[in-house]
Amino acid sequence: MQVPSNILSLKKRITAEINANFAAHTPAESCLLLDSTGPSFTRQYIVLNAIGLERLQAFKEIHAFSGSVYALFGFLAFTTGRNRVSVDSLCHPDAEKVFRDQHHIGAFSGVRSIAKLMTGQSAFKSIEPLLASLEYMFGDFVDQPFSQFGSNIHIYLAKSKDQPLLVLSNNANCSPELEELRSMPVKYIIAMAANVPFVYGGVQSGTPYFDPVYTKHYLSTLKQITSTDRQTLISTPWRSGKKENRHYLNCFPSGNARWQMLKDFSRLVSGRRNIAWSRDIYTAFRHPA
């Protein structure tokens, strides 16, 4: 697969920064924060593969938002050999057609989705396309209950745009309301975390939680997570560099991240081809460092 120079530069920069970070700080004394990346959650595979499974599991805490929750559990499946579809198959430029077909049925589905957005409706009726993609790629791996995963993992969900965010974990940090979700197959947790209201409908029957990025408490929660005295590695599209005990790792290539996300959202909603996902997977797992 042909990889653009800016994506290769991104991988080189990410790898160098992560190696420098771990030369000074061990995972056991650090936290990892995986910020939202919009539909471009596959960029987090480049970050996660540079970290590696052993170091990932050793982090004192992992905090994940939105589509990065998808990337986190996807990475765990890929690196433990529990994926249903091979990485090599997903690296093919035509692999994304499966995901387009899971979102769009019929020749005019993209037009209908755009029309819905223009009239204040969500592009798709539910989180079913997200569930279908998870089942397709990861099979019974995502049928495991959340309780089977590490106690260092913290997933953030929203119930209302005005209420504080809720956190799901297998430790004392878990919001009491979410404790019952520990027994739920993790695919539902992932899909709700990535349930962008204007795309998948937000809160509705059978789907009580949604993507916390679309609430007024999102930014304050990020600040709260990073306000401790622990070293924190933050993978985000919005910032680079170090400040006090925080290392910001920009997981997007050069350019306007907001514009890149907007283009990916438009491709998703309109049913247009988007090879960026397969290219990111190839860059993360198959292209030499």
C-alpha positions in Angstrom: 0.0 0.0 0.0 1.2 3.5 -0.9 1.5 5.6 2.3 1.7 9.4 2.0 4.8 11.0 3.4 2.9 12.9 6.1 1.6 9.6 7.6 5.1 8.1 7.5 6.4 11.2 9.2 3.6 10.9 11.8 4.6 7.3 12.6 8.3 8.3 12.9 7.5 11.2 15.2 5.1 9.2 17.4 7.6 6.3 17.7 10.4 8.7 18.7 8.3 10.5 21.2 7.0 7.4 22.8 10.5 5.9 23.1 11.8 9.1 24.7 8.8 9.1 27.1 9.5 5.6 28.3 13.2 6.3 28.6 12.3 8.7 31.4 9.1 7.2 32.8 7.9 3.6 33.3 4.3 2.7 32.4 3.7 1.6 36.0 4.2 5.2 37.2 2.2 6.7 34.3 -1.3 7.2 32.9 -2.4 7.0 29.3 -5.2 9.2 28.0 -6.6 8.4 24.5 -8.5 11.5 23.4 -11.3 11.6 20.8 -10.2 11.6 17.2 -13.6 11.6 15.4 -14.0 8.9 12.7 -10.2 8.8 12.4 -9.9 6.5 15.5 -7.5 4.3 13.5 -4.8 6.9 14.0 -4.7 5.6 17.6 -3.5 2.2 16.3 -0.2 3.9 15.3 0.2 5.2 18.8 -0.9 2.0 20.5 1.4 -0.2 18.5 4.3 2.1 19.2 3.5 1.7 22.9 3.2 -2.1 22.6 0.9 -4.5 24.5 3.2 -5.2 27.4 3.6 -1.5 28.2 0.0 -0.8 27.6 -1.1 -3.4 30.1 1.4 -2.0 32.7 0.0 1.5 32.7 -1.3 2.5 36.1 -4.4 3.9 34.4 -5.8 4.1 30.9 -8.5 6.7 30.1 -10.3 6.4 26.7 -12.9 8.5 25.0 -15.2 8.2 22.0 -13.7 6.3 19.0 -10.5 5.8 20.9 -12.4 3.2 22.9 -12.9 1.3 19.6 -9.2 1.6 18.9 -8.1 0.4 22.4 -10.1 -2.8 22.3 -9.4 -3.4 18.7 -5.7 -3.2 19.5 -6.1 -5.7 22.3 -7.8 -8.1 19.8 -5.1 -7.6 17.1 -2.1 -8.0 19.4 -3.5 -11.2 21.1 -4.6 -12.8 17.9 -8.3 -12.6 18.7 -9.3 -10.6 15.6 -11.7 -12.4 13.2 -10.5 -10.6 10.0 -6.8 -10.6 9.4 -4.8 -7.4 9.6 -3.5 -8.0 6.0 -7.1 -8.1 4.8 -7.9 -4.9 6.6 -4.9 -3.2 5.0 -6.4 -3.7 1.6 -7.7 -0.4 0.1 -11.1 -2.1 -0.7 -11.6 -3.4 2.9 -13.5 -0.3 3.9 -16.4 -1.2 1.5 -17.6 -3.6 4.1 -18.0 -0.8 6.6 -19.7 1.4 4.1 -22.2 -1.3 3.4 -22.9 -1.7 7.1 -23.8 1.9 7.3 -25.5 2.4 3.9 -28.1 0.3 2.2 -29.2 1.2 -1.3 -27.8 3.6 -3.9 -29.3 6.7 -2.3 -28.5 6.0 1.3 -25.8 8.7 1.5 -28.2 11.3 0.1 -30.8 10.3 2.7 -28.3 10.5 5.5 -27.2 14.0 4.5 -30.9 15.1 4.2 -31.5 13.8 7.7 -28.6 15.9 9.0 -29.9 18.9 7.3 -33.3 18.5 8.9 -31.9 18.0 12.4 -32.1 14.2 12.5 -29.2 11.8 13.0 -27.6 10.3 9.9 -28.3 6.7 11.0 -31.0 5.2 13.2 -28.9 3.5 15.8 -25.5 2.1 16.8 -26.2 -1.1 14.8 -23.6 -0.2 12.1 -20.9 0.1 14.9 -22.0 -3.2 16.4 -21.9 -4.9 13.0 -18.3 -3.6 12.3 -17.1 -4.9 15.7 -18.7 -8.3 15.2 -17.3 -8.5 11.7 -13.7 -7.7 12.7 -13.4 -9.2 16.1 -16.0 -11.9 16.5 -16.3 -13.5 19.9 -13.6 -11.2 21.3 -16.1 -8.4 21.6 -18.7 -10.8 23.1 -16.6 -10.9 26.3 -18.0 -8.9 29.2 -16.2 -5.8 30.2 -15.4 -7.4 33.5 -12.8 -9.6 31.7 -10.6 -6.7 30.9 -7.9 -4.9 32.9 -8.8 -2.9 36.0 -6.6 0.0 34.7 -9.1 0.7 31.8 -11.5 3.6 32.2 -14.2 4.2 29.7 -16.2 7.5 29.7 -19.9 7.7 28.8 -22.5 10.4 28.9 -26.2 10.2 29.8 -27.1 13.9 29.2 -25.2 16.8 27.7 -25.6 18.7 31.0 -24.7 16.0 33.5 -21.2 15.1 34.6 -19.6 12.2 32.7 -19.8 8.7 33.9 -16.8 6.3 34.1 -16.9 2.6 33.6 -14.0 0.6 35.2 -13.3 -2.7 37.0 -12.1 -0.8 40.1 -13.4 1.6 42.8 -13.3 4.5 40.3 -16.4 3.1 38.5 -19.5 5.3 38.7 -22.1 3.3 40.7 -24.7 3.7 37.9 -22.4 1.9 35.5 -21.4 -1.1 37.6 -24.1 -3.2 36.0 -22.5 -2.6 32.6 -19.5 -4.7 33.7 -21.4 -7.9 32.7 -22.4 -6.5 29.3 -20.5 -7.6 26.1 -17.8 -5.1 25.5 -19.1 -4.4 22.0 -22.0 -2.5 23.4 -19.7 -0.4 25.6 -17.5 0.4 22.6 -20.5 1.3 20.5 -22.1 3.6 23.1 -18.7 5.3 23.7 -18.6 6.2 20.0 -22.3 7.0 19.8 -22.1 10.5 18.3 -25.6 11.9 18.7 -25.9 13.5 15.2 -24.5 10.4 13.6 -26.0 7.4 15.5 -28.8 9.0 17.4 -27.5 9.4 20.9 -29.7 8.3 23.8 -32.6 6.2 22.6 -34.4 2.9 23.5 -31.8 0.3 24.5 -29.0 2.8 24.2 -28.9 4.8 27.4 -25.4 6.4 26.9 -23.6 8.3 24.2 -20.2 9.8 23.3 -19.2 12.2 26.1 -17.4 14.5 23.7 -20.7 16.1 22.9 -21.4 17.4 26.4 -20.3 20.5 28.3 -18.4 18.4 30.9 -16.0 16.8 28.4 -13.1 19.4 28.6 -13.4 19.7 32.4 -13.1 15.9 32.7 -10.0 15.9 30.6 -8.5 18.5 32.9 -9.5 16.6 35.9 -7.8 13.4 34.6 -4.5 15.2 33.9 -4.5 17.3 37.1 -2.8 14.6 39.2 0.9 14.5 39.9 1.3 11.3 37.9 3.1 11.4 34.6 0.5 11.3 31.8 0.9 10.5 28.2 -1.9 12.1 26.2 -2.7 11.0 22.6 -4.7 13.9 21.1 -5.3 15.6 17.7 -5.0 19.0 19.3 -1.7 19.6 21.0 2.0 18.6 21.1 4.8 19.0 23.5 5.4 18.7 27.3 4.0 20.7 30.2 4.9 19.8 33.7 4.0 16.1 34.1 2.0 15.9 30.9 3.3 14.8 27.5 1.0 15.7 24.6 1.4 13.3 21.7 -0.3 14.7 18.6 -1.7 11.7 16.8 -2.6 13.5 13.6 -0.3 14.4 10.7 0.5 18.0 9.9 -2.5 20.2 8.9 -5.8 21.2 10.4 -7.1 18.3 12.5 -10.6 19.7 12.7 -10.8 19.9 8.9 -9.4 16.3 8.6 -12.1 15.1 11.0 -14.8 17.0 9.1 -13.8 15.3 5.8 -13.9 11.9 7.5 -17.3 12.6 9.0 -18.6 13.7 5.5 -17.3 10.5 3.9 -18.9 8.4 6.6 -22.3 10.0 6.3 -22.4 10.3 2.6 -21.1 6.8 1.9 -18.0 7.9 0.1 -14.9 5.8 -0.1 -12.3 6.4 2.6 -9.1 4.4 2.5 -7.6 6.3 5.4 -8.7 3.6 7.9 -7.0 0.7 6.0 -3.9 3.0 5.5 -3.7 3.7 9.2 -3.9 0.0 10.0 -1.2 -0.8 7.5 1.0 2.0 8.8 0.6 0.8 12.4 1.0 -2.9 11.9 2.8 -3.6 8.7 4.9 -0.6 7.6 8.5 -0.8 8.9 9.2 1.7 11.7 
